[in-house]
Amino acid sequence: MEAAKAAEAALSGKEALVEQLQEEIKEAEMVVNEEGSSMQQLQQTVQSANKAAQQAQAELKLLQTSFQLAQGNAANAQQALDGITAQLNEKEQLLDAARAKLDQLSKQQQSSKMDLAKTKEAARKAETSAAEAKQNAARLEGKPVQLRIRNEMKELEERHRKVIVKIDVLFFFNFVLYTYKYIKR
């Protein structure tokens, strides 16, 4: 009997140990399941973080490329601006030179008009003197007087020729001035 009691006690101890081990196995399985679930969530988080990092890298590359393009565009725009500024400066210099030339030509024209008026008056007086000399020559028939009149006529004709040359020069300057003004428009 004692041996049966001892065997029964040993059996009870073994059954309790098996039950405890089964309980511990269940708890361990639950921990394994929880850790597995947690690991899956962590793996998903790692995958999401990895995708986000890849997207950030792609965006960084895109931004770097855009920045390089923007730098190139800025350099091109600066070159264009420098070229346009140089052209503008050149045009301003040409305009200043043209204005100075126009001012000079206007003064020459004014002076030429005054000379023309004087020359016309001189030509009118020369024609009047020539007409008077012809009338006087017709009245006087003596040879010494005719010689003197002929010399005066030659002198008047020479003055008349010079007046005509001055008039031609003035007309030429006026033509050049108006041509210059027309070209500058």
Backbone as a printed PyTorch tensor [residue, N CA C, xyz], in Angstrom:
tensor([[[   0.7720,   -1.1410,    0.0000],
         [   0.0000,    0.0000,    0.0000],
         [   0.8400,    1.2420,    0.0000]],

        [[   1.7760,    1.1360,    0.7310],
         [   2.6510,    2.2990,    0.7400],
         [   3.2970,    2.4710,   -0.6010]],

        [[   3.5710,    1.4050,   -1.1690],
         [   4.1900,    1.5220,   -2.4920],
         [   3.1570,    2.0530,   -3.4610]],

        [[   1.8840,    1.7230,   -3.2770],
         [   0.8720,    2.2310,   -4.1780],
         [   0.6580,    3.6990,   -3.9050]],

        [[   0.7280,    4.1020,   -2.6500],
         [   0.5680,    5.5060,   -2.3110],
         [   1.7400,    6.2860,   -2.8480]],

        [[   2.8890,    5.7040,   -2.7230],
         [   4.0740,    6.3920,   -3.2280],
         [   3.9840,    6.4980,   -4.7360]],

        [[   3.4930,    5.4670,   -5.3830],
         [   3.3750,    5.4960,   -6.8440],
         [   2.3110,    6.4980,   -7.2390]],

        [[   1.2380,    6.5610,   -6.4300],
         [   0.1720,    7.5110,   -6.7310],
         [   0.6730,    8.9390,   -6.5260]],

        [[   1.4420,    9.1380,   -5.4750],
         [   1.9940,   10.4690,   -5.2200],
         [   2.9540,   10.8440,   -6.3320]],

        [[   3.7300,    9.8760,   -6.7740],
         [   4.6740,   10.1530,   -7.8690],
         [   3.8890,   10.4620,   -9.1340]],

        [[   2.7900,    9.7500,   -9.3730],
         [   1.9690,    9.9830,  -10.5600],
         [   1.3480,   11.3550,  -10.4670]],

        [[   0.8080,   11.7270,   -9.2900],
         [   0.2160,   13.0420,   -9.1230],
         [   1.2530,   14.1200,   -9.3600]],

        [[   2.4550,   13.9060,   -8.8430],
         [   3.5340,   14.8940,   -9.0440],
         [   3.8800,   15.0310,  -10.5160]],

        [[   3.8800,   13.8700,  -11.1910],
         [   4.2230,   13.8910,  -12.6170],
         [   3.1170,   14.5660,  -13.4130]],

        [[   1.8450,   14.2950,  -13.0450],
         [   0.7290,   14.9210,  -13.7490],
         [   0.7500,   16.4370,  -13.5230]],

        [[   1.0570,   16.8420,  -12.2890],
         [   1.1290,   18.2740,  -11.9940],
         [   2.2610,   18.9200,  -12.7890]],

        [[   3.3720,   18.2070,  -12.8770],
         [   4.5150,   18.7270,  -13.6490],
         [   4.1580,   18.8410,  -15.1160]],

        [[   3.4620,   17.8460,  -15.6740],
         [   3.0550,   17.8680,  -17.0840],
         [   2.0800,   19.0190,  -17.3060]],

        [[   1.1110,   19.1870,  -16.3480],
         [   0.1500,   20.2850,  -16.4860],
         [   0.8680,   21.6350,  -16.4390]],

        [[   1.8080,   21.7450,  -15.5280],
         [   2.5630,   22.9980,  -15.4210],
         [   3.3550,   23.2470,  -16.6980]],

        [[   3.9570,   22.1790,  -17.2190],
         [   4.7270,   22.3170,  -18.4640],
         [   3.7950,   22.6900,  -19.6220]],

        [[   2.5930,   22.0730,  -19.6440],
         [   1.6370,   22.4110,  -20.7040],
         [   1.2280,   23.8830,  -20.5900]],

        [[   1.0220,   24.3300,  -19.3400],
         [   0.6590,   25.7330,  -19.1110],
         [   1.7920,   26.6470,  -19.5690]],

        [[   3.0020,   26.2880,  -19.2430],
         [   4.1610,   27.0970,  -19.6460],
         [   4.3240,   27.0890,  -21.1660]],

        [[   4.0370,   25.9330,  -21.7870],
         [   4.1200,   25.8380,  -23.2530],
         [   3.0890,   26.7610,  -23.8810]],

        [[   1.8480,   26.7680,  -23.3060],
         [   0.8010,   27.6570,  -23.8370],
         [   1.2420,   29.1110,  -23.7270]],

        [[   1.7870,   29.4450,  -22.5430],
         [   2.2520,   30.8270,  -22.3510],
         [   3.3900,   31.1620,  -23.3250]],

        [[   4.3010,   30.1880,  -23.4970],
         [   5.4260,   30.4080,  -24.4160],
         [   4.9200,   30.5550,  -25.8460]],

        [[   3.9070,   29.7360,  -26.2220],
         [   3.3290,   29.8450,  -27.5670],
         [   2.6750,   31.2040,  -27.7510]],

        [[   1.9860,   31.6780,  -26.6920],
         [   1.3640,   33.0050,  -26.7730],
         [   2.4320,   34.0930,  -26.9470]],

        [[   3.5210,   33.9390,  -26.1810],
         [   4.6130,   34.9190,  -26.3040],
         [   5.2030,   34.8610,  -27.7080]],

        [[   5.3990,   33.6170,  -28.2280],
         [   5.9440,   33.4520,  -29.5860],
         [   4.9980,   34.0840,  -30.5950]],

        [[   3.6670,   33.8350,  -30.4320],
         [   2.6890,   34.4160,  -31.3580],
         [   2.7000,   35.9470,  -31.2780]],

        [[   2.7380,   36.4670,  -30.0440],
         [   2.7680,   37.9240,  -29.8750],
         [   4.0440,   38.5120,  -30.4790]],

        [[   5.1630,   37.8450,  -30.1900],
         [   6.4330,   38.3380,  -30.7370],
         [   6.4460,   38.2220,  -32.2610]],

        [[   5.8560,   37.1400,  -32.7900],
         [   5.7680,   36.9780,  -34.2510],
         [   4.9310,   38.0840,  -34.8630]],

        [[   3.7740,   38.3790,  -34.2070],
         [   2.9120,   39.4580,  -34.6900],
         [   3.6390,   40.7950,  -34.5950]],

        [[   4.3160,   40.9870,  -33.4570],
         [   5.0730,   42.2350,  -33.2850],
         [   6.1890,   42.3310,  -34.3290]],

        [[   6.8160,   41.1780,  -34.6110],
         [   7.8870,   41.1660,  -35.6110],
         [   7.3350,   41.4870,  -36.9950]],

        [[   6.1480,   40.9480,  -37.3300],
         [   5.5310,   41.2550,  -38.6240],
         [   5.2340,   42.7570,  -38.7270]],

        [[   4.6870,   43.3220,  -37.6470],
         [   4.4080,   44.7620,  -37.6460],
         [   5.7050,   45.5560,  -37.8070]],

        [[   6.7380,   45.0900,  -37.1040],
         [   8.0300,   45.7630,  -37.1920],
         [   8.5990,   45.6510,  -38.6090]],

        [[   8.4420,   44.4650,  -39.2310],
         [   8.9070,   44.2900,  -40.6090],
         [   8.1360,   45.2140,  -41.5530]],

        [[   6.8260,   45.3420,  -41.3450],
         [   6.0300,   46.2530,  -42.1680],
         [   6.4840,   47.7020,  -41.9600]],

        [[   6.7710,   48.0380,  -40.7040],
         [   7.2610,   49.3880,  -40.4070],
         [   8.6080,   49.6170,  -41.0870]],

        [[   9.4850,   48.5920,  -41.0380],
         [  10.7970,   48.7000,  -41.6990],
         [  10.6070,   48.8620,  -43.2040]],

        [[   9.6930,   48.0750,  -43.7840],
         [   9.4410,   48.1940,  -45.2220],
         [   8.9020,   49.5870,  -45.5660]],

        [[   7.9780,   50.0880,  -44.7510],
         [   7.4300,   51.4350,  -44.9910],
         [   8.5270,   52.4870,  -44.8670]],

        [[   9.3640,   52.3350,  -43.8400],
         [  10.4690,   53.2870,  -43.6560],
         [  11.4480,   53.2000,  -44.8250]],

        [[  11.6850,   51.9790,  -45.3010],
         [  12.5900,   51.7830,  -46.4410],
         [  12.0180,   52.4400,  -47.6940]],

        [[  10.7040,   52.2630,  -47.9220],
         [  10.0550,   52.9100,  -49.0710],
         [  10.1270,   54.4280,  -48.9430]],

        [[   9.8670,   54.9250,  -47.7350],
         [   9.9250,   56.3770,  -47.5090],
         [  11.3370,   56.8970,  -47.7600]],

        [[  12.3440,   56.1330,  -47.3220],
         [  13.7370,   56.5430,  -47.5490],
         [  14.0530,   56.5450,  -49.0460]],

        [[  13.5680,   55.5190,  -49.7700],
         [  13.7960,   55.4690,  -51.2180],
         [  13.1190,   56.6460,  -51.9170]],

        [[  11.8760,   56.9430,  -51.5020],
         [  11.1720,   58.0900,  -52.0870],
         [  11.9060,   59.3910,  -51.7780]],

        [[  12.3980,   59.5070,  -50.5500],
         [  13.1410,   60.7140,  -50.1760],
         [  14.4150,   60.8280,  -51.0130]],

        [[  15.0930,   59.6940,  -51.2490],
         [  16.3000,   59.7040,  -52.0940],
         [  15.9490,   60.1250,  -53.5210]],

        [[  14.8370,   59.5880,  -54.0420],
         [  14.4090,   59.9520,  -55.3970],
         [  14.0670,   61.4380,  -55.4660]],

        [[  13.3590,   61.9370,  -54.4460],
         [  13.0180,   63.3650,  -54.4150],
         [  14.2720,   64.2230,  -54.3050]],

        [[  15.2410,   63.7530,  -53.5110],
         [  16.5020,   64.4820,  -53.3740],
         [  17.2210,   64.5550,  -54.7210]],

        [[  17.2610,   63.4250,  -55.4370],
         [  17.9000,   63.4260,  -56.7620],
         [  17.1730,   64.3720,  -57.7100]],

        [[  15.8390,   64.3420,  -57.6620],
         [  15.0490,   65.2320,  -58.5110],
         [  15.3240,   66.6950,  -58.1620]],

        [[  15.3730,   66.9920,  -56.8660],
         [  15.6700,   68.3630,  -56.4370],
         [  17.0790,   68.7830,  -56.8500]],

        [[  18.0400,   67.8500,  -56.7420],
         [  19.4080,   68.1740,  -57.1600],
         [  19.4560,   68.4550,  -58.6610]],

        [[  18.7570,   67.6250,  -59.4370],
         [  18.7140,   67.8450,  -60.8870],
         [  18.0370,   69.1710,  -61.2030]],

        [[  16.9200,   69.4360,  -60.5190],
         [  16.2150,   70.7090,  -60.7290],
         [  17.1030,   71.8870,  -60.3510]],

        [[  17.8450,   71.7390,  -59.2570],
         [  18.7440,   72.8100,  -58.8170],
         [  19.8360,   73.0530,  -59.8570]],

        [[  20.3960,   71.9700,  -60.3950],
         [  21.4360,   72.1140,  -61.4250],
         [  20.8660,   72.7890,  -62.6670]],

        [[  19.6500,   72.3830,  -63.0570],
         [  19.0090,   73.0240,  -64.2100],
         [  18.7520,   74.4980,  -63.9300]],

        [[  18.2890,   74.7890,  -62.7220],
         [  18.0270,   76.1890,  -62.3580],
         [  19.3190,   77.0020,  -62.3690]],

        [[  20.4150,   76.4050,  -61.9000],
         [  21.7040,   77.1050,  -61.9440],
         [  22.1100,   77.3830,  -63.3890]],

        [[  21.9320,   76.3760,  -64.2540],
         [  22.2500,   76.5720,  -65.6750],
         [  21.3860,   77.6550,  -66.2900]],

        [[  20.0860,   77.6260,  -65.9740],
         [  19.1800,   78.6580,  -66.4920],
         [  19.5610,   80.0350,  -65.9760]],

        [[  19.9480,   80.1020,  -64.7090],
         [  20.3570,   81.3920,  -64.1340],
         [  21.6130,   81.9050,  -64.8280]],

        [[  22.5590,   81.0010,  -65.0980],
         [  23.7890,   81.4090,  -65.7950],
         [  23.4650,   81.8910,  -67.2050]],

        [[  22.5790,   81.1640,  -67.8950],
         [  22.1840,   81.5830,  -69.2510],
         [  21.4750,   82.9290,  -69.2230]],

        [[  20.5980,   83.1020,  -68.2440],
         [  19.8770,   84.3780,  -68.1320],
         [  20.8480,   85.5190,  -67.8460]],

        [[  21.8510,   85.2560,  -67.0140],
         [  22.8470,   86.2980,  -66.7050],
         [  23.6500,   86.6560,  -67.9510]],

        [[  24.0200,   85.6250,  -68.7370],
         [  24.7530,   85.8900,  -69.9830],
         [  23.8980,   86.7150,  -70.9310]],

        [[  22.6240,   86.3480,  -71.0420],
         [  21.7240,   87.1080,  -71.9160],
         [  21.5950,   88.5430,  -71.4210]],

        [[  21.4570,   88.7080,  -70.1140],
         [  21.3550,   90.0510,  -69.5360],
         [  22.6190,   90.8580,  -69.8020]],

        [[  23.7780,   90.2160,  -69.6350],
         [  25.0420,   90.9120,  -69.9080],
         [  25.1170,   91.3440,  -71.3700]],

        [[  24.7030,   90.4370,  -72.2800],
         [  24.7160,   90.7760,  -73.7050],
         [  23.7790,   91.9250,  -74.0240]],

        [[  22.5740,   91.8760,  -73.4600],
         [  21.5940,   92.9360,  -73.7140],
         [  22.0730,   94.2550,  -73.1260]],

        [[  22.6930,   94.1940,  -71.9420],
         [  23.2200,   95.4150,  -71.3190],
         [  24.3150,   96.0220,  -72.1860]],

        [[  25.1860,   95.1630,  -72.7220],
         [  26.2520,   95.6620,  -73.6030],
         [  25.6530,   96.2980,  -74.8550]],

        [[  24.6330,   95.6460,  -75.4290],
         [  23.9790,   96.2120,  -76.6120],
         [  23.3160,   97.5420,  -76.2780]],

        [[  22.6870,   97.6070,  -75.1230],
         [  22.0340,   98.8480,  -74.7050],
         [  23.0580,   99.9660,  -74.5490]],

        [[  24.1870,   99.6570,  -73.9200],
         [  25.2420,  100.6640,  -73.7670],
         [  25.7530,  101.1280,  -75.1260]],

        [[  25.9150,  100.1670,  -76.0390],
         [  26.3840,  100.5100,  -77.3880],
         [  25.3660,  101.4050,  -78.0960]],

        [[  24.0780,  101.0510,  -77.9630],
         [  23.0280,  101.8590,  -78.5960],
         [  22.9840,  103.2600,  -77.9900]],

        [[  23.1810,  103.3490,  -76.6720],
         [  23.1840,  104.6630,  -76.0290],
         [  24.3410,  105.5120,  -76.5430]],

        [[  25.5010,  104.8820,  -76.7200],
         [  26.6540,  105.6170,  -77.2510],
         [  26.3760,  106.0760,  -78.6800]],

        [[  25.7790,  105.1760,  -79.4780],
         [  25.4480,  105.5460,  -80.8570],
         [  24.4230,  106.6770,  -80.8790]],

        [[  23.4420,  106.5880,  -79.9810],
         [  22.4180,  107.6280,  -79.9150],
         [  23.0330,  108.9580,  -79.4970]],

        [[  23.9230,  108.9280,  -78.5140],
         [  24.5920,  110.1650,  -78.0900],
         [  25.4100,  110.7550,  -79.2350]],

        [[  26.1250,  109.8780,  -79.9640],
         [  26.9230,  110.3510,  -81.0980],
         [  26.0160,  110.9230,  -82.1890]],

        [[  24.8810,  110.2500,  -82.4370],
         [  23.9450,  110.7320,  -83.4610],
         [  23.3480,  112.0770,  -83.0500]],

        [[  23.0300,  112.2250,  -81.7630],
         [  22.4830,  113.5050,  -81.2930],
         [  23.5190,  114.6210,  -81.4350]],

        [[  24.7680,  114.3000,  -81.0940],
         [  25.8270,  115.3040,  -81.2300],
         [  26.0020,  115.6820,  -82.6970]],

        [[  25.9610,  114.6730,  -83.5790],
         [  26.1070,  114.9360,  -85.0150],
         [  24.9240,  115.7580,  -85.5140]],

        [[  23.7190,  115.4210,  -85.0470],
         [  22.5290,  116.1640,  -85.4470],
         [  22.6310,  117.6140,  -84.9820]],

        [[  23.0910,  117.8130,  -83.7640],
         [  23.2590,  119.1700,  -83.2440],
         [  24.2710,  119.9400,  -84.0900]],

        [[  25.3700,  119.2660,  -84.3990],
         [  26.4070,  119.9040,  -85.2260],
         [  25.8490,  120.2530,  -86.6060]],

        [[  25.1280,  119.2950,  -87.2050],
         [  24.5690,  119.5380,  -88.5400],
         [  23.5000,  120.6330,  -88.4990]],

        [[  22.7230,  120.6820,  -87.4160],
         [  21.7090,  121.7400,  -87.2890],
         [  22.3760,  123.1100,  -87.2230]],

        [[  23.4690,  123.1890,  -86.4620],
         [  24.2050,  124.4570,  -86.3920],
         [  24.7930,  124.8160,  -87.7560]],

        [[  25.3270,  123.7970,  -88.4420],
         [  25.8660,  124.0500,  -89.7810],
         [  24.7540,  124.4970,  -90.7230]],

        [[  23.5820,  123.8650,  -90.5880],
         [  22.4660,  124.2440,  -91.4480],
         [  22.0600,  125.6930,  -91.1780]],

        [[  21.9820,  126.0570,  -89.9120],
         [  21.6080,  127.4280,  -89.5650],
         [  22.6340,  128.4070,  -90.1300]],

        [[  23.9070,  128.0690,  -89.9620],
         [  24.9670,  128.9280,  -90.5010],
         [  24.8830,  128.9830,  -92.0260]],

        [[  24.6100,  127.8210,  -92.6290],
         [  24.5050,  127.7620,  -94.0940],
         [  23.3160,  128.5760,  -94.5900]],

        [[  22.2060,  128.5390,  -93.8350],
         [  21.0370,  129.3360,  -94.2310],
         [  21.3620,  130.8250,  -94.1790]],

        [[  22.1060,  131.2190,  -93.1370],
         [  22.4950,  132.6270,  -93.0400],
         [  23.4250,  133.0010,  -94.1980]],

        [[  24.3870,  132.0870,  -94.4860],
         [  25.2830,  132.3330,  -95.6250],
         [  24.4930,  132.3800,  -96.9270]],

        [[  23.5050,  131.5000,  -97.0480],
         [  22.6890,  131.4710,  -98.2580],
         [  21.9370,  132.7890,  -98.4190]],

        [[  21.3740,  133.2810,  -97.3250],
         [  20.6520,  134.5570,  -97.4000],
         [  21.6020,  135.6790,  -97.8190]],

        [[  22.8070,  135.6830,  -97.2220],
         [  23.7960,  136.7020,  -97.5900],
         [  24.2120,  136.5460,  -99.0480]],

        [[  24.3890,  135.2890,  -99.4500],
         [  24.8150,  135.0260, -100.8310],
         [  23.7250,  135.4290, -101.8190]],

        [[  22.4710,  135.1310, -101.4730],
         [  21.3710,  135.5380, -102.3530],
         [  21.3260,  137.0570, -102.4830]],

        [[  21.5310,  137.7300, -101.3450],
         [  21.5440,  139.1990, -101.3760],
         [  22.7090,  139.6960, -102.2290]],

        [[  23.8750,  139.0510, -102.0580],
         [  25.0370,  139.4500, -102.8600],
         [  24.7790,  139.1770, -104.3400]],

        [[  24.1340,  138.0370, -104.6340],
         [  23.8270,  137.7060, -106.0280],
         [  22.8410,  138.7180, -106.6090]],

        [[  21.8500,  139.0780, -105.8170],
         [  20.8870,  140.0770, -106.2840],
         [  21.5840,  141.3980, -106.5690]],

        [[  22.4640,  141.7980, -105.6320],
         [  23.2010,  143.0450, -105.8410],
         [  24.1160,  142.9460, -107.0580]],

        [[  24.7310,  141.7530, -107.2340],
         [  25.6230,  141.5720, -108.3810],
         [  24.8360,  141.6560, -109.6810]],

        [[  23.6480,  141.0440, -109.6930],
         [  22.8240,  141.1180, -110.9030],
         [  22.3870,  142.5540, -111.1720]],

        [[  22.0340,  143.2570, -110.1050],
         [  21.6430,  144.6680, -110.2570],
         [  22.8130,  145.4880, -110.7790]],

        [[  23.9980,  145.2560, -110.2010],
         [  25.1960,  145.9800, -110.6530],
         [  25.5200,  145.6380, -112.0950]],

        [[  25.3530,  144.3610, -112.4480],
         [  25.6430,  143.9480, -113.8220],
         [  24.6710,  144.6120, -114.7880]],

        [[  23.4100,  144.6650, -114.3910],
         [  22.4190,  145.3080, -115.2610],
         [  22.7320,  146.7910, -115.4060]],

        [[  23.1020,  147.4200, -114.2950],
         [  23.4690,  148.8410, -114.3620],
         [  24.7100,  149.0400, -115.2210]],

        [[  25.6650,  148.1340, -115.0770],
         [  26.8930,  148.2500, -115.8660],
         [  26.5880,  148.0930, -117.3470]],

        [[  25.6850,  147.1870, -117.6790],
         [  25.3160,  147.0110, -119.0900],
         [  24.6460,  148.2710, -119.6190]],

        [[  23.7740,  148.8230, -118.7890],
         [  23.1000,  150.0630, -119.2120],
         [  24.1160,  151.1800, -119.3930]],

        [[  25.0420,  151.2980, -118.4530],
         [  26.0780,  152.3260, -118.5640],
         [  26.9670,  152.0670, -119.7730]],

        [[  27.2430,  150.8100, -120.0270],
         [  28.0930,  150.4720, -121.1710],
         [  27.3890,  150.8190, -122.4670]],

        [[  26.1010,  150.6160, -122.4900],
         [  25.3540,  150.9440, -123.7020],
         [  25.3580,  152.4410, -123.9230]],

        [[  25.3390,  153.2020, -122.8570],
         [  25.3520,  154.6540, -122.9840],
         [  26.7300,  155.1660, -123.3990]],

        [[  27.7260,  154.5660, -122.8230],
         [  29.0820,  155.0330, -123.1190],
         [  29.6440,  154.2130, -124.2680]],

        [[  30.1260,  154.8540, -125.2450],
         [  30.6050,  154.1140, -126.3920],
         [  32.1140,  154.1900, -126.5350]],

        [[  32.7640,  154.8980, -125.6840],
         [  34.2180,  155.0260, -125.7890],
         [  34.9090,  153.7130, -125.4310]],

        [[  36.0360,  153.4400, -126.1290],
         [  36.7530,  152.1870, -125.9150],
         [  37.3090,  152.0540, -124.5020]],

        [[  37.9700,  153.0970, -123.9290],
         [  38.4740,  152.8950, -122.5720],
         [  37.3510,  152.5880, -121.5900]],

        [[  36.2050,  153.1950, -121.7750],
         [  35.0830,  152.9360, -120.8800],
         [  34.5820,  151.5220, -121.1060]],

        [[  34.5140,  151.1220, -122.3750],
         [  34.0490,  149.7590, -122.6770],
         [  35.0050,  148.7190, -122.0890]],

        [[  36.3000,  149.0090, -122.1450],
         [  37.2750,  148.0880, -121.5680],
         [  37.0770,  147.9900, -120.0560]],

        [[  36.8810,  149.1350, -119.4330],
         [  36.6530,  149.1530, -117.9920],
         [  35.3560,  148.4060, -117.6580]],

        [[  34.3310,  148.6500, -118.4490],
         [  33.0440,  147.9780, -118.2300],
         [  33.1980,  146.4810, -118.4470]],

        [[  33.9540,  146.1240, -119.4810],
         [  34.1760,  144.7020, -119.7510],
         [  34.8870,  144.0480, -118.5580]],

        [[  35.8660,  144.7420, -118.0060],
         [  36.5700,  144.2140, -116.8260],
         [  35.6260,  144.1070, -115.6260]],

        [[  34.7970,  145.1450, -115.4650],
         [  33.8240,  145.0960, -114.3690],
         [  32.8330,  143.9560, -114.5810]],

        [[  32.4550,  143.7530, -115.8400],
         [  31.5290,  142.6510, -116.1570],
         [  32.1770,  141.3040, -115.8230]],

        [[  33.4500,  141.1690, -116.1780],
         [  34.1460,  139.9160, -115.8600],
         [  34.2130,  139.7200, -114.3450]],

        [[  34.4940,  140.8130, -113.6600],
         [  34.5620,  140.7600, -112.2000],
         [  33.2040,  140.3660, -111.6170]],

        [[  32.1430,  140.9880, -112.1410],
         [  30.7960,  140.6620, -111.6600],
         [  30.4260,  139.2180, -111.9910]],

        [[  30.8130,  138.7770, -113.1820],
         [  30.5260,  137.3870, -113.5550],
         [  31.2740,  136.4160, -112.6420]],

        [[  32.5140,  136.7690, -112.2770],
         [  33.2950,  135.9260, -111.3620],
         [  32.6280,  135.8770, -109.9850]],

        [[  32.1840,  137.0300, -109.4930],
         [  31.4750,  137.0640, -108.2120],
         [  30.1800,  136.2570, -108.2940]],

        [[  29.4950,  136.4260, -109.4230],
         [  28.2450,  135.6890, -109.6310],
         [  28.5190,  134.1800, -109.6230]],

        [[  29.5950,  133.7430, -110.2550],
         [  29.9700,  132.3270, -110.2860],
         [  30.2630,  131.8230, -108.8660]],

        [[  30.9780,  132.6220, -108.0750],
         [  31.2870,  132.2370, -106.6890],
         [  30.0060,  132.1270, -105.8610]],

        [[  29.0850,  133.0450, -106.0930],
         [  27.8070,  133.0030, -105.3840],
         [  27.0680,  131.7140, -105.7320]],

        [[  27.0640,  131.3700, -107.0020],
         [  26.3860,  130.1360, -107.4400],
         [  27.0410,  128.9210, -106.7830]],

        [[  28.3740,  128.9080, -106.7010],
         [  29.0830,  127.7940, -106.0710],
         [  28.6930,  127.6960, -104.5940]],

        [[  28.6340,  128.8370, -103.9160],
         [  28.2340,  128.8230, -102.5040],
         [  26.8120,  128.2880, -102.3480]],

        [[  25.9370,  128.7040, -103.2330],
         [  24.5480,  128.2150, -103.1810],
         [  24.5210,  126.7040, -103.3810]],

        [[  25.3050,  126.2160, -104.3560],
         [  25.3660,  124.7670, -104.5940],
         [  25.8820,  124.0240, -103.3560]],

        [[  26.8990,  124.5700, -102.7240],
         [  27.4500,  123.9340, -101.5240],
         [  26.4060,  123.9130, -100.4070]],

        [[  25.6890,  125.0110, -100.2400],
         [  24.6570,  125.0640,  -99.2020],
         [  23.5530,  124.0470,  -99.4670]],

        [[  23.1370,  123.9510, -100.7200],
         [  22.1110,  122.9550, -101.0490],
         [  22.6250,  121.5430, -100.7840]],

        [[  23.9030,  121.3000, -101.0850],
         [  24.4890,  119.9900, -100.8270],
         [  24.4720,  119.6800,  -99.3290]],

        [[  24.8780,  120.6400,  -98.4870],
         [  24.8630,  120.4230,  -97.0340],
         [  23.4400,  120.1660,  -96.5360]],

        [[  22.4760,  120.9120,  -97.0650],
         [  21.0810,  120.6840,  -96.6660],
         [  20.6340,  119.2880,  -97.0610]],

        [[  21.0160,  118.8620,  -98.2600],
         [  20.6660,  117.5180,  -98.7210],
         [  21.2730,  116.4600,  -97.7940]],

        [[  22.5420,  116.6180,  -97.4390],
         [  23.2080,  115.6680,  -96.5480],
         [  22.5170,  115.6500,  -95.1890]],

        [[  22.1790,  116.8100,  -94.6740],
         [  21.5280,  116.8990,  -93.3670],
         [  20.1700,  116.1910,  -93.3790]],

        [[  19.3530,  116.4690,  -94.3740],
         [  18.0310,  115.8300,  -94.4300],
         [  18.1580,  114.3330,  -94.6680]],

        [[  19.1380,  113.9130,  -95.4550],
         [  19.3710,  112.4830,  -95.6760],
         [  19.7580,  111.8170,  -94.3640]],

        [[  20.6340,  112.4450,  -93.6170],
         [  21.0650,  111.9070,  -92.3250],
         [  19.8730,  111.7790,  -91.3690]],

        [[  19.0370,  112.8050,  -91.3170],
         [  17.8580,  112.7590,  -90.4400],
         [  16.9160,  111.6400,  -90.8730]],

        [[  16.7430,  111.4720,  -92.1690],
         [  15.8510,  110.4350,  -92.6750],
         [  16.3850,  109.0450,  -92.3210]],

        [[  17.6880,  108.8440,  -92.4490],
         [  18.2910,  107.5410,  -92.1550],
         [  18.1600,  107.2100,  -90.6790]],

        [[  18.2820,  108.1960,  -89.8140],
         [  18.2320,  107.9620,  -88.3710],
         [  16.8320,  107.6010,  -87.8910]],

        [[  15.8100,  107.8590,  -88.6670],
         [  14.4490,  107.4890,  -88.2480],
         [  14.3290,  106.0300,  -88.3260]]])
